[in-house]
Amino acid sequence: MDKNKKEGRYSRLYKQLSELARKSKSPTARMATIIAVLHHKMDTFFWTGFYVMENGQMTVNMYQGPVACQILEKNKGVCWAAFNKKETVVVEDVHQFPGHIACDSRSNSEIVVPLKNRQGEIIGVLDVDSNLKGAFNEVDARWLEKILELIYI
């Protein structure tokens, strides 16, 4: 998808998600809604979900797509990289990423965005996989970061 088309799609989704987020005060409901909308409206999203910290472990939370890894090995893979760096990580080819955790062999590219609570602390990540290589770029990073801000408005 070209950048202009992607910008337009995210802009429309952001408007829709902003309206939906205001229907509930529950961060859990907002997270579930964001995952459902993104997964079903973005053509290249193969797996879309959250991993959150529970007792020091990166644990799968709500998601859409194939069965996920339940707990991610500490400090390994793209999710831990984003969590530890405290910034969004875009990987064009996961098979070239050192320590990549392959929960599903069909995954070829990935974007991981830190999830922050109301206090600004990183409590987990949004993880999106695509079965296409190079599916994600700075447009995805910018919009997904903005969309995650809707969870704790």
N, C-alpha and C positions, 0 to 999 in steps of 0.2 A: 504494500500500500504506500503510495507516495505521501510525502510529508504534508501537503496541503489537504489531502483527503483525510489523513489521520488527524490533523489538527481539527478539522470540521467535525469528525466523529466524536473526538474527545470533548469538544466544546458542547455538543448536543448532550452527550452522556453526563457531563458535569452538571448541566442545567437540570436534567432529569434527577440525578442523584441528590442534588441540593434540595430539591422539592421533597423527595422521598425521605431524606435524612431528618427533615423537620417534623415528620409524622410520628416519630418516636424519640424519646430521650435515651433509649437504651443503646449503648455502644455495640452490644452484641447484635441487636437487630440491624443497626447501621452496617456493621461489618458483613453480615449475611446478605444484605441487600446489595451492597457494593460488589461482592463476589459474584452474585447471581447476574447482575446487570453486565458487568465486565465480561464474564465468561461467555455469555450468550450474545453479546453485541459486538465483540471484537473477534474478527475472523481467525486471527492467528493464535488466540489464547487456547492452548491445549490443556493446561492445568492451571487453576487460579485459586489461590488460597492463602491462609495465614498460618504462620508458625509463631507461637508465643512462648515466652519463657515461663516454665513451671518448674519450681524446685531446681533451678539452675540448668534445666534441660530445654532445648529447643523442640517443642512438642507441637505436632500438627493440631490445628484448630479447624474451623469451618473451611470447606473448600468445595470446588466443583471440578470434576474430571476423574481420571482413573485413581484407583487406590494409591494412597501416599505412604511414604515412610512415616512411621509414628513418631520416632525420636531421631533427630539428626546428630550424628557423631560430633562431639564438641570440637569447635574450632576447625571444622573441615567443611568444604563446600561453599557455594555461593551465598547461601543464607547466613552462615556464620561470618563470612567475609563482610557482608553489608552490615550486619549487627556490630561487629568489632570495629569496622571503619566508621560507623555512624553515618553512612552515606549510601546512596543508591548505587548498585552495581549492575552494569549491563554486560552480558556475555554473549557474543555473536555465535560462538561454537562451544558448547559446554564440554565437548570431548577434548578440547584443548585447555580447559581450566584445571589447574593443579588441585587435586583432591576433590574433584567434582563427585557428588553423591548422586548416583543414578537410581532414582526411585522408579523410573520408567525409561526403558531404553529408547523409546520413541521421542524423547525430549532432545532437542538439538540446540535451542538457544533459551536464554533466561534473563529475566530482570527481577531484581529483589530490592524492595523499598523499605527502609526502616519504618516501623510503626511506633508513634510516640503517643503517650498518654497526655492528659491535660497539663501535667507538670513539665512536659517536654522530655520525659525520660523514655528511652527506647525500651519497649516491652515485648517486641517481636518484630516480625517482618511480613510484608506482602510478597508472596513468591508467585511469579507467573512464568510458566514454561510454554514454549512453542515447539511444534514438531518441525518447524522450518528453521534453517540457519539464518542468522542476521535479522530476525523478526523485530527486534527492539532497538530504539535509538533514543536520542535526547528528547524527542517529542513525548515518547512514552514516559520517560523519567519525570519530566516536568509535570505532565498531567496527572500521573499516578500519585506523585507527591502531593499535589493539590487536592486530589480526590480523598486521600487518606486524612486530610485535615478535617473533612466532614464528619469523621467518626466521633470526635470529642468537641463538637461545637457547643 
